[in-house]
Amino acid sequence: MKVTSVEKKEKSTVELTIQVEAGQFEAAVQKVYLKQRGRINVPGFRKGKAPRKIIEGMYGSGVFYEDAINEVYPAAYEEAVKEQGLDDVGYPKMEIVEVGKEGFTFKALVSVRPEAKLGEYKGLTAPKEEAKVTEKDIDEELKPYIDRATRLVSVKRKAKKGDTAVIDFEGFDNGTPFEGGKGENYDLKLGAGMFVPGFEEQVIGMKAGEEKDIDITFPEDYHADLAGKAVVFHVKCNEVKESQAPEVDDEFAKDVSEFETLADFRKDLGDKLLERKKAQAQADFENDIMEQLVENMECEIPDGMVESQTDRLMDDYAMRLQSQGIPMDQYMSMMGMTPEMMRASAKPSALKQVQMELALTAVAKAENIEVSDEEYEAEIAKLAEQYSMEADQVKAVVTADTLKKDLSLRKASELVLSSAKEGKAKKKAAPKKAAKKEDEGEEKPKRTRAKKKTEEPAEE
């Protein structure tokens, strides 16, 4: 392997031209021939016994080249990247330049870890919402308990909106029953909009034991067999039920909670809601600060780095689905999505994660953040306890470099957040506009030297 050229490209990429010499390529071609000869039929030879020259004579001298290239280039690429001291962070784009008996040459566009230029990262400010809980908020917290305790009770009156009518029904298209149009003892919540438009409205007013025909026209966007058709449903009302909510008092509180009084129950709900609101306000504040950290950073992120992170997100999601017994292809079918659509939806998150990792890495470097052996061992012990594993088992799964990297990013995040303050978020200074000429008709002389471009400082 020999690197014949190195060229820096845009967005933190480097193009390597890599030559694989004849001897290495010939060895790969021979290896592929030995693997594949058993599957190639050649007249006059037993299967797997045909000489390589005979096969090449029949199918062309390059019959084994493609597989031989695939055999060689991954190792050649890794060796070239290592030789050039590149920190590759994504899948390379490969292009075969030439191939023949003398070997082959290919170009590899390498995504390298970009150098992030930090902006302001200490003392960042962001608004923080004050957590408050009102009596109305507590009423909302009570609703699920009331709903669970609400019972359907049979009533001897006409059905009205909000009631549940227990009905038998059958639909007819020109006097003929149609598939899917029949049901017995169906609990229909009137006003819920679960049936074809116009159906529930005509059930309202019916009493137990009453029967009637209901004229319905299906919507034009209904499934093909019935779209736009006028049909008749024969409906029998078997029972009318109304929802009866419980009396919300001390007895109710005893039934649904561990508290003896409604006042104590409401206070507990309010306290818990307040804690959740405080936690959410803090999370929103921290997210705002971290977004500012990224916004203040200057960095050209290679596409390959985002693609690699997207792959990781897709793999993680597939594993989570599989743990629930849902294969990824089945999930996509249920959601009406394609792999391309899934990747497109994951890319914004992947980009954010890459940006955050680069920003925090830059903070760790700027602050000389290191992870001690004691901190590393403490984290191993914590993970072992969390997952009910032995420390050695954790070390076998997570490499020391990976864990120490994660810990350093965590420490960098804590440093940024610990110096952050509540207040109005600072805005990045807008670039200065060119000064307006006093005389629009007068042309100013051109500069012979380019003036060095500088950035405006952020507003204080």
C-alpha positions, 0 to 999 in steps of 0.5 A: 500500500502506498499513499500517492497524494493527500488533499484537504477538502471542504467540511473537514474532509481529506482525499487520499489517493491510495495505490495497492501494489501488484503483489498484494492485489495478485494475492487477493485475486488468487484468494478470491479464485480459490474461494469461488472456483467451486461454484464455477462450472467449466466444460471439461473440468470437474467442479472446483478443478478448473485452473484460474487462467481457464476461468479468466479466459472464459469470463475475462481477466477481471472476473475476480477483480471486484471481489479482490478489491473488496478483500483488500481495500478496507485494510489498505484504507485503515493503514493509509489513515493510520500512516497519515495520522488522520482521526477518521470519524465517518464512513469514507467515500471510495472511488476506484481510479484504475485497476489491472494486473499491476494493482489498483488505485483508489481515492478515499474521501475521509471525514476527519474530526473537525477542530471546534472553535469555542465561543463564549461558554462560561457565564451563559444566561438563559431565562428560567420559568418560575414553577407555580401550581394553581388550584386549577392545575390540581383539579387537572391532576385529580381528573384521572382519579375521578375518571377511573372512579366514574361508573356507567349506570343504566337510566330509563330515559332518552339517550343524549350526548355524552351517554353510552348507548348499547346498540345492535346495528346492521347496515344495508346497501340497497337492501343487501347487508354489507361486510363489516356493517353489523354489530351486537351490544356495541357500546357507542359513546354518543358525541365521541365521533367514532362512527360514520358522520351522522350516525351518532346524532340519529341515535341521540333521542332513542330509548331502551327497546326502541328500533329505527332505520338511520339513513347515512351517506358515507364520505367520499374518502371512505374505503372504495366499496362504500365511498360516497354511497347512501346506505341504511342502518337498522339500529336497536337500542338495548340500553342507555347508560350515563356516566356518574362521577363520584362525590369528590370528598374525604371518602373519595380521597380514602378510596383512591389514595393513602390520605384520610382527607381530600385536602391532604390528597390535593396538597400532595398532588400539588407538591408533586406537580410543583416538583415536576414543574421545577424539574422541567424548568431546570431541564429547559434552562439547561437545554437552552444553555447547551444550545447556546454553547453549540450556537457559539461554536464554529465548526465545519462538521463533515457529512460522514460524521453525521451519517455515522451517528445516524446509523448508531441512532437507527441501530439503537432504535431497532434494538429497542423495538426488537426488545419489545418484540417488534422488528424494524421492518414491521414498525416501518410498515405500521407507520407507513415509513421507508428506511429513507424516511426513518433516516431523514427523521433521525438526522436532525437528532444525529447532527445535534448530538455530534455538535454537542459532543464536539462542543463539550470535547472542546470545553474539556480540552480548553479546561484541561479536564481529565478523568482520574483512575478513581473516577473511572473505577467509581463509574465502573462500580456504579454501572455494575450495581445498576445492571447487576453485573460484576465490575470485570463484566462491565469492563469487558463491555465498555472500553476504558477510553470510551468510558473516560471520554463520556466522563470527561464530556459529563464533567465539561457539561457540569462546568458549563452549567455550573457557571450559567446564570438565570437571565435574558439570553445573550444574542450573537452580534449580527455582522456589520452592514457595509457603510452606505456610500454618500454618493451612490453614483461615485465608484470607490477605488478597489483595494489592492489587498484583502482586509482580514475579516474579523468577527464582532464580539458577542453583546454583553 
